[in-house]
Amino acid sequence: MLNAFTDKERTCYYCRVLAEDSGVGFDVLSDMVANALLDADELEKEKGVVLEEIKRSEDEPGDHVHDLHLQGFWPTSEFGLPVIGTKESVSSITRQNLVDYINRRYHAGTVLVTAAGNVNHQDFVNWAEVNLGHLKPGPKNPVLDRPTAQPGNQHFGKKVEQVHFCIGTTGVNYFEDDFYTMVVLDGVLGGGMSSRLFQEIREKRGLVYAIGSYMLTYTAGGAFTIYGGTGPQTWAELQSVVRTELDKMMNEGPSPEEVNKVQKQIAGNIVLGLESTSARMQRMSKNEIVHGRQISMEETVKNINAITPAQIQDLAQRIFPEDQMRTTAIGPE
């Protein structure tokens, strides 16, 4: 398996091979990253592929609404831009753009190599020296400003059966004291079938098929988002119920039993997730890039378990006031 993915702050090129083929996998992957030909004809083909991917995303309102939401929520920030780009930006990219970007970003000071699984550490170090030792130092990556949130409401008319929506507010960055509080708040409010939103909106009222929440976390800022889809005739009721649940979290906070249940769920998900070597690789690299050190599973679970209902209520009171919220919807005119 050879593949890659990009988020708003990082790109990861990865391969997954049998242990006996680790050296070959490292050689092929590092050659792709450090010595890419960037053939002009192939570039034009790939631009066509990406343009089709953008079209597909725009045809899927349940996906597209998330990009539209961030563009409206952070209109003046790089964090509001879609990772995949736009039709205009992708169409205008040249080979020289890519060469300049690689020279600026892919150098000894920014490239991190990580491995997890049945691999000998010294062999791994030797492969890195042989295949990537020629990389020279370069400029540091720019430090991005905290994105400025723009509350409000925006509706995009489209011939679809449902209203696909995001209701969001400001979140936290990786380094804020409220990071772990936000993790638990997210779990209580919209993290799975036992969460408040799922129980109240789907199980009790039957207004949606899917409802949940998620947190986006970056080095400079973050966002908290509730998402789902409902019928046009129930859209007003759903918004009212969501508002009521946010008010409850602000005025009453979660119960100790809710918090304890979510803490156990989060710890279980972390442990089960680390059964995958790919997940371990990503966790190690993310910790190194963001924090400059490895954060153990035990430290993470300890921080999660230390969160109290009072801390969650305090955070909710700061981020859930109605005048701080933004709602984005794609639905019938």
N, C-alpha and C positions, 0 to 999 in steps of 0.2 A: 504494500500500500504506500503510494506516494501522493501527498496532497498538501494543501495549504489553506489557511483561513486568515481573515483580517477582521479586527474590531477597530474601534475608534482610536486606539493608541498603540496597538501592536499588530505585527504580522508574524504568523508561525508557519514555517515550512517543516513538514514532519514525514517520517517514514516509519513503517512498522514491518519488521521482518523476523524470520526465525533467528534465534540466537546465533546460530552458526553462520548466518549471512550478515551479521552486524557490520563488519568491515566494508562489505560491498555496498550495503545500504548507506552507510555514512559517506562513502566515496561518491556515490551517485547524487545524493541529496546535496552535499556541499558543492559539487560541481555545478548543479543547477542554480544554486544561490549565488556563488561567487564568480562563475564564469559563463553566465547566460549569454547566448548569441544575440538575443533580441532581434531576430530576423524580421525585417520590415514587412514582408508578405504575411508571415505568421502573426505579426502584431495586428494587421488589418483584419485577419480572420477572427482573432480573439476579441477585438473590439466589437465585431458583429455578434459574437457569442454573448458578451456582457450586455450589449444593447437588448438582445432578446431576453436576457435575464431580468433587466429592468422592466421590460414590457410585461413579462409574466408576473412580476411583483405588483405592478400597477393593476393587473387584472384580478388580483387576489386582495380584496378590501380588508380582510382579516389580517393580512401582512402589511399592506401599504399604510394602514392607519397609524402604525407605530412610527414609521418614518415621518409622516406628515405631522404627527404630534410633536416630535422632537424639533422639527424645523420651525414650528410655531412657538414652541415653549422656549427654545434657545435661538431666536432669530439672528442674533449678532455674534454667535459663537461657532467655532469650528466643530464643537460637539453636537451642534444641531444638524450638521450636514450628513447626508446618507453615506454610509461606508462605500456602497457600490458606485457612487457618483450619480451624475445625471446624464441624460442623453447628450446634452451639449458638451459637458466636460469630457465624457468618454470619447465622443466623436472627434474632439480636437486634440487628443493626446498623440504625440509623435514619439518616434524612437528616441530622439534626443532628450525629451522630457524624462523618459525612463532612465536613460543613462545618467542624467544629472541627479535624479532622485537617488539612484543606487550609490553614486559617488558621495552624496551628502549624508545618506542614512545607513548604508551597509558598510560599516567599517569596524575596526578593532574595538572601538569604544562603545559600540551599541549592539553588536551581535553576541548573543548568548547561546551556548550549546548545552543541551540538557538531554539526559538519557535515563530511562527507567526500565528495569527488567534484568534479564540474565546477561549482563555485560561486564567485562573486566574493566575496572576503572583506569588502570594504566594503559591498556589498549586504547581506551576511549580518548585519553589525553594525547596519546601518540597520533591517533588519526586526526585529531583536531589540529595538531601542530603541522602535520604533513599537508592537510587539505585546506586549512584556513590560516596558517601561519604567515602567509604573504599579505594579509589584510593590514593596512596601515591605520594609525589613529586619524580621527577626523573631528569635525565640529560636534559639540554636544547638541542633543535634541533640544528644541526650543521649550521653554517652560510656558505652559498655556495658562491663561487667566481663568479664574472661576467664571463659569457661564452665568449670565444674567437672565433670570426667568421672566417670562412674559405671561402673566395670568390672562384668562379670557376664554372665549368660546369660538369654535370654528366648525362649520358644517360643510362638507363637500358632497354635492348632489351626484348620485350615480344610480343607474338602473339596477338595483339589487333588492333582494327580499328583506334583508335585515339592516338594522343600524349597527355598524361596527364601530366601537368607541374606545377611546383612552381617556381616563380621568386622572390627572396627575398633579404632582406638586414637587417642590425641591427636595432632594435627598442629601446624601452625605458623600464626602470623598473617602479614600482609603484610610486617611490619617486622622480623621476626626474621632473624638471620644464617643460619639453616638453611633459609630459604625455597627457594633454588635447589637446595640439597642434597635437599630433599623432592621437588622437581620431577623430579630425575634418579632418585632412589630409586623413585618411583612408576613411572617409565618402565621401569626394570630389572625390577621385581617384577611389575607387572600392566598395563603400557602397550602392549597390542597383541599380535599373534600370535607375535612372537618373544620375548615376555617369559617369565620363569621360570614363573609360574603357568600361563600358557596352554600352554607346552610340556610341563610336568610333569603337569598335571592333565587337560588335554584331549587333547593329541597322544600322550603316552606311555601314559596310563592310561584315557582315554576316559570319565572320570567325569562330564563336563559337556558341554553345548553351548556355553555362554558362561561365561567367567570373566575377571575383570579387577580393576583397582583404580582409585581416584580420590582426589584430595585436595580437601577443602573449605577455603577460606581466607577469613578475615574480618579486620576491623580488630582484633578483640579475641582471636581464637583460631582454631583450625582442627581438622580431623579427617582421618584417613586411613582409608579403607574398602576392603576386599576384598569383592566381591559375585559372585553367580552363582546357579545352580540345579542341583540334582542329585536323584537318586532317593532315597527314604527308606532303601533298602537300602544305599546307598553314602555316606550322609550322615556316618557315623562315620569311614569311611576318608578322605573328603575333608577333614574337620577335621584329621585326623592329618597328612595330606600338607601342608596349609597351615601347620600348626605347624612341621613339619620345614623348610619353605622359609624361614619366619621365623627359625628357629634358625640355619640356614645363613647367612642375611644377617647375623645378629648375630655369629656365631663366625668366619666366613671373609670376609664382605664380598663385593662383586662383583669380577669380574675387570676389568682395565683395558680389555680388548676389549669387554666388555659395556657399560661406561660410555661408551666412545668411540662405539659404535654408537648408543646411546640419545641421546647429545648431538647426533649428526648428525640423527637422526630428529626431535628436538625443534626444532632450528634449521630443518629443512625444513618442518615443520608451521607454524611461525611465519611463515616467508616466504610459503608458499602461502596461508595464511589471510589475509594482508594483500592478496591480490588482490581481495578482496571489500570494497566501500566500506562495507558495513554493519559488517564486522569492524573496519575502520579507525576508524569512528566510535565503536564500543564500546571499542576499545583506548584511544583518546585520552581519552574521557570517564572511563574507569576510572582511568587514570593521574592525571588532574587531580583527581578526587574523593579518591582514596586517598593519593596521594603529593604532590599540589600541584605537579607538574611533569610534563613529557613524558619518558618513558623510551624511548630509541631502540631500534630492533631490534638495532642493533650492540651496545649496552650489555647488552641482555638475553642475546644469544648469547654475548658475552664472559663474563658471569657464569655461564652454563650450562656453558661449556667449561672454566671454572676449577675445577669440582668434581672431587674425587679419590675413588678407591675408599675410602680411609681415612676421609674425611668421611662417606661414606654408611654405612660400617660403624659409626662412632661414633654417628650418629643412630639407626640401627637398634637399637643396644644400649640406647638411652635410651627408645625408644617401643614396642619389641616384647616386653618381658618379659610372660610369660603373665598375671601378676596385674594388668596394665594394659589388657588386652584386653576387649572386649565383643562378644558374639555375639548376633545377633537373627535369628530364623528364623520363617517362615510355612510350615507344612506339615501333613501328615496328623496327626491326633490321636496 
